[in-house]
Amino acid sequence: MQTTEISARVLDERAFIAKVYWWMAVALCLTAVVSLWTASTPALQQIILGNQIVFFGLMIGELALVFYLSFRVAKMSVQAASIAFLVYSLLNGLTLSIIFLSFTAASIASTFFVTAGTFGFMSAYGYFTKTDLTRIGNILFMALIGLVLATLVNIFWHNSILYWITTYAGILIFVGLTAYDTQKIKRIGQTLDEASDEGKKAAVIGALALYLDFINLFLMMLRLFGRRR
């Protein structure tokens, strides 16, 4: 009887993890398609990238949507949480279209595969390791706050040394967060029924965390491997 319960729990956990990665993959695909479409449509380029008010308005909207989804998900329906996540990935695609105009397609593709390989390895490590990554995750979160502040400062300072410090630090931070978030998601999957509303919403939030890890890791690596047009 106990063995049957354990087997059922493992199956629930695996189903939950599969759902998380499915949502993440859908969001990444939507972001990529929207980015390519925007970059190849002159009218959209002019509206989004040619107008700073629109561009920064979209970025603020993205941040607001992430915070809203993260803090209000418990009171949202599964459908509302899912739509909010997809809308966020769509908005992100609009703003990220700038990379297709700034970097060569070959360097973007090669950086994507390097990022995917790194992300996959660290996510697998986070899933299978027996080491508790909670303490490391807390340190990385504090480091992330410092990274954000340093990046904001450098927008106005334009210091090349700080630029490269934030680049390498960012790569290390998001590599570590990938493992930490994966372990955290796995533990959540062990406590929830993946078919319940709570389980479905948790899968969306888990996908959002990994999606952000992947996107930010990709952008940091693009600083290293990207070739400008």
Secondary structure, DSSP 4 states (H G I P E B T S, - for coil): -HHHHHHHHHHHHHHHHHHHHHHHHHHHHHHHHHHHHHHT-HHHIIIIIS-HHHHHHHHHHHHHHHHHHHHHGGGS-HHHHHHHHHHHHHHHHHHHTHHHHHB-HHHHHHHHHHHHHHHHHHHHHHHH--S--HHHHHHHHHHHHHHHHHHHHHHHH--HHHHHHHHHHHHHHHHHHHHHHHHHHHHHHTTS-TTSHHHHHHHHHHHHHHHHHHHHHHHHHHHHH--B-
